[in-house]
Amino acid sequence: MLGAVSYVLAADGSRKRVRVYGTTRKNVADKLAEKISDSNRSPPVAMADSTVGMYVAYWLNSVAIHRLRENTHARYAASIRLHLNPGLGAKKLARLTARDVRTFLDGLGTTCQCCAQERDSVRRSCCTIGQCCAKRLSPLTVTYVHAVLKSALEHALREDELPRNVARNVKTTAPRPRRFQPLTAPEARQFLRKANGDRLHALHEFALRTGLRKGELLGLHREDLDGGTASIHRSLQPPAPAA
């Protein structure tokens, strides 16, 4: 007996875990597709009463989940949980304005998020004892949160749930691209000499010779290396940040 697990949209807009079983892979895939199809046919919460938080939950778990890679979906979910919901989640979707979005994004970049969300109230540290850590989001993170919101509202616009995408009219400061200075050939050879004997020496040398990203290097399996050729099939990603 074979089985598979996926997530479908529940009636309240949240995501629900479902499991199906079958005798063949095709049988399992058909049953899973039917579950997802049934979920997508269920209408989301009435837009007249929908909040931003309710709609982005519907969009993330019913729409975006089918077109995003797993790690990208996890990053979207983290942005929504950590930033969008605390800042705009309770706002009525139909009443959301460009000013609301601009004020929210400005706050992410200029206000300590520990203080704004009272994250240290349980631990009784940092901001709650008068020693603010001034933990603000980087311009790159603010731009990412903005992009997630724009994507969700763009879908609402396509479904005729909104007359316009107000997040589109808000401009964020473009983050400066980080410039990296690669090692020169003599520096790379010196590094490998110093790393000789280290248990990761082979990984260091492979990284210098191929230029692969860290996630691609760490995602390699032994069977991916064959006859002097490396096949990249996966990338190991860090887990999404916790609340």
C-alpha positions as CSV (number, residue, x, y, z in Angstrom):
1,M,0.0,0.0,0.0
2,L,1.4,3.4,-1.0
3,G,0.6,6.8,0.6
4,A,1.1,10.5,0.1
5,V,0.6,13.7,2.2
6,S,-0.3,17.2,1.0
7,Y,-2.0,20.3,2.4
8,V,-5.4,21.6,1.3
9,L,-7.4,24.7,2.1
10,A,-9.9,24.4,5.0
11,A,-13.2,26.3,5.1
12,D,-11.7,28.9,7.4
13,G,-8.9,29.7,5.0
14,S,-6.3,27.8,7.0
15,R,-4.2,25.0,5.7
16,K,-5.1,21.4,6.5
17,R,-2.9,18.3,6.2
18,V,-4.5,15.3,4.4
19,R,-3.2,11.8,3.6
20,V,-4.3,9.4,0.9
21,Y,-3.5,5.8,0.2
22,G,-3.6,3.6,-2.9
23,T,-2.3,0.4,-4.5
24,T,-0.3,2.2,-7.3
25,R,1.4,5.6,-7.6
26,K,-1.1,6.6,-10.2
27,N,-3.9,5.7,-7.9
28,V,-2.4,7.8,-5.1
29,A,-1.7,10.7,-7.4
30,D,-5.3,10.7,-8.7
31,K,-6.7,10.6,-5.1
32,L,-4.4,13.5,-4.0
33,A,-5.4,15.5,-7.1
34,E,-9.1,15.0,-6.2
35,K,-8.5,16.2,-2.7
36,I,-6.8,19.3,-3.9
37,S,-9.4,19.9,-6.6
38,D,-12.2,19.6,-4.0
39,S,-10.4,22.1,-1.7
40,N,-9.9,24.6,-4.5
41,R,-13.6,24.5,-5.5
42,S,-14.6,25.5,-1.9
43,P,-15.2,29.2,-2.0
44,P,-12.9,31.3,0.3
45,V,-14.2,33.5,3.1
46,A,-16.6,36.2,1.8
47,M,-14.5,39.1,0.7
48,A,-16.8,41.7,2.3
49,D,-15.6,40.4,5.7
50,S,-12.2,39.2,4.7
51,T,-9.1,40.6,6.4
52,V,-5.6,40.8,4.8
53,G,-4.6,37.9,7.0
54,M,-7.5,35.7,5.9
55,Y,-6.9,36.4,2.2
56,V,-3.1,35.9,2.2
57,A,-3.7,32.6,4.0
58,Y,-6.1,31.5,1.3
59,W,-3.8,32.7,-1.4
60,L,-0.7,31.0,0.1
61,N,-2.3,27.7,0.8
62,S,-4.7,27.4,-2.1
63,V,-2.9,29.2,-5.0
64,A,0.8,29.8,-4.4
65,I,1.4,26.3,-2.9
66,H,0.8,24.8,-6.4
67,R,3.3,27.0,-8.2
68,L,6.1,27.7,-5.7
69,R,9.0,25.5,-4.8
70,E,8.8,24.1,-1.3
71,N,11.6,26.3,0.1
72,T,10.1,29.4,-1.5
73,H,6.7,28.6,-0.1
74,A,8.3,28.3,3.3
75,R,9.9,31.7,3.0
76,Y,6.6,33.2,1.9
77,A,4.9,31.6,4.9
78,A,7.5,33.0,7.3
79,S,7.2,36.5,5.8
80,I,3.4,36.4,6.3
81,R,3.6,35.0,9.8
82,L,6.4,37.2,11.1
83,H,5.6,40.5,9.3
84,L,2.5,40.7,7.2
85,N,0.0,39.3,9.8
86,P,1.3,41.3,12.8
87,G,1.4,44.5,10.7
88,L,-1.6,44.3,8.4
89,G,-3.4,41.0,9.2
90,A,-6.4,42.6,11.0
91,K,-7.0,45.2,8.3
92,K,-10.1,44.7,6.1
93,L,-8.9,43.7,2.6
94,A,-11.4,45.9,0.9
95,R,-10.3,49.0,2.9
96,L,-6.6,48.5,2.5
97,T,-4.9,51.6,1.0
98,A,-1.6,52.5,-0.4
99,R,-1.0,54.7,2.7
100,D,-1.5,51.6,4.9
101,V,1.0,49.6,2.9
102,R,3.6,52.5,2.9
103,T,3.2,53.1,6.6
104,F,3.6,49.4,7.3
105,L,6.7,49.0,5.2
106,D,8.3,52.1,6.6
107,G,7.7,50.8,10.1
108,L,9.5,47.5,9.3
109,G,12.6,49.4,8.2
110,T,12.7,52.0,11.0
111,T,11.1,50.5,14.1
112,C,12.5,47.8,16.3
113,Q,10.5,44.7,15.6
114,C,11.0,43.2,19.0
115,C,9.4,46.3,20.5
116,A,6.7,46.6,17.9
117,Q,5.5,43.0,18.3
118,E,6.4,42.6,22.0
119,R,8.5,39.5,21.2
120,D,10.6,39.8,24.4
121,S,7.6,40.1,26.8
122,V,7.8,36.4,27.7
123,R,11.6,36.2,28.1
124,R,11.7,39.6,29.9
125,S,14.8,40.6,28.0
126,C,16.0,43.3,25.6
127,C,13.2,45.8,24.9
128,T,11.1,44.8,27.9
129,I,13.8,45.8,30.4
130,G,14.6,49.1,28.7
131,Q,17.6,47.9,26.6
132,C,16.2,48.1,23.0
133,C,18.1,46.0,20.6
134,A,17.0,48.2,17.7
135,K,16.3,45.1,15.5
136,R,15.1,46.5,12.2
137,L,14.6,44.7,9.0
138,S,17.1,45.2,6.2
139,P,16.0,46.9,3.0
140,L,16.2,43.5,1.2
141,T,13.8,41.9,3.7
142,V,11.4,44.8,3.5
143,T,11.4,44.5,-0.3
144,Y,10.7,40.8,0.0
145,V,7.8,41.3,2.3
146,H,6.4,43.9,-0.1
147,A,6.8,41.5,-3.0
148,V,4.8,38.8,-1.1
149,L,2.0,41.2,-0.4
150,K,1.9,42.4,-4.1
151,S,1.7,38.9,-5.3
152,A,-1.3,38.1,-3.0
153,L,-3.1,41.3,-4.0
154,E,-2.4,40.7,-7.7
155,H,-4.2,37.4,-7.5
156,A,-7.1,39.1,-5.7
157,L,-7.2,41.5,-8.6
158,R,-7.2,38.7,-11.2
159,E,-10.1,37.0,-9.4
160,D,-12.1,40.3,-9.4
161,E,-12.0,40.5,-5.6
162,L,-10.3,43.9,-5.6
163,P,-10.6,46.9,-8.0
164,R,-6.8,47.6,-7.9
165,N,-3.6,46.4,-6.3
166,V,-2.7,49.2,-3.9
167,A,0.7,47.6,-3.0
168,R,1.7,48.2,-6.6
169,N,1.6,52.0,-6.1
170,V,4.1,51.8,-3.2
171,K,7.8,52.0,-4.0
172,T,10.4,50.5,-1.6
173,T,14.1,51.5,-1.5
174,A,16.0,49.2,-3.8
175,P,18.5,47.3,-1.7
176,R,22.1,47.8,-2.8
177,P,23.6,44.7,-4.3
178,R,26.3,43.1,-2.2
179,R,29.6,43.0,-3.9
180,F,31.9,40.1,-3.3
181,Q,35.6,40.0,-4.0
182,P,36.5,36.4,-5.0
183,L,39.7,34.8,-4.0
184,T,42.6,35.1,-6.3
185,A,44.3,31.9,-7.5
186,P,47.2,32.3,-5.1
187,E,44.8,33.0,-2.2
188,A,42.7,29.9,-3.1
189,R,45.8,27.7,-3.1
190,Q,46.9,29.2,0.2
191,F,43.5,28.6,1.7
192,L,43.5,24.9,0.6
193,R,47.0,24.4,2.1
194,K,45.8,25.8,5.4
195,A,42.7,23.6,5.3
196,N,44.7,20.5,4.5
197,G,43.7,17.8,7.0
198,D,40.3,19.4,7.7
199,R,37.4,16.9,7.3
200,L,35.8,19.3,4.9
201,H,38.9,19.9,2.7
202,A,37.4,18.0,-0.2
203,L,34.2,20.1,0.0
204,H,36.3,23.3,0.1
205,E,38.3,22.3,-2.9
206,F,35.2,21.3,-4.8
207,A,33.5,24.6,-4.0
208,L,36.5,26.6,-5.3
209,R,36.8,24.6,-8.5
210,T,33.1,24.6,-9.4
211,G,31.7,27.8,-7.9
212,L,28.5,26.0,-6.7
213,R,26.3,27.7,-4.1
214,K,26.5,26.4,-0.5
215,G,23.0,24.9,-0.7
216,E,23.9,23.0,-3.9
217,L,27.1,21.7,-2.4
218,L,25.4,20.5,0.8
219,G,22.6,18.9,-1.3
220,L,25.0,16.6,-3.2
221,H,24.7,12.9,-2.8
222,R,27.4,10.3,-3.6
223,E,25.5,9.1,-6.7
224,D,25.5,12.7,-8.1
225,L,29.3,12.4,-8.7
226,D,30.2,10.1,-11.6
227,G,33.2,9.9,-13.8
228,G,34.4,13.5,-13.1
229,T,30.9,14.9,-13.6
230,A,28.7,16.4,-10.9
231,S,24.9,16.5,-11.5
232,I,23.0,19.1,-9.4
233,H,19.5,17.8,-8.6
234,R,18.7,19.6,-5.3
235,S,19.7,22.4,-3.0
236,L,19.7,22.1,0.8
237,Q,18.0,25.1,2.4
238,P,17.9,26.3,6.0
239,P,14.6,26.0,7.8
240,A,12.2,29.0,7.8
241,P,12.7,31.2,10.8
242,A,10.4,30.6,13.8
243,A,8.1,33.2,15.2
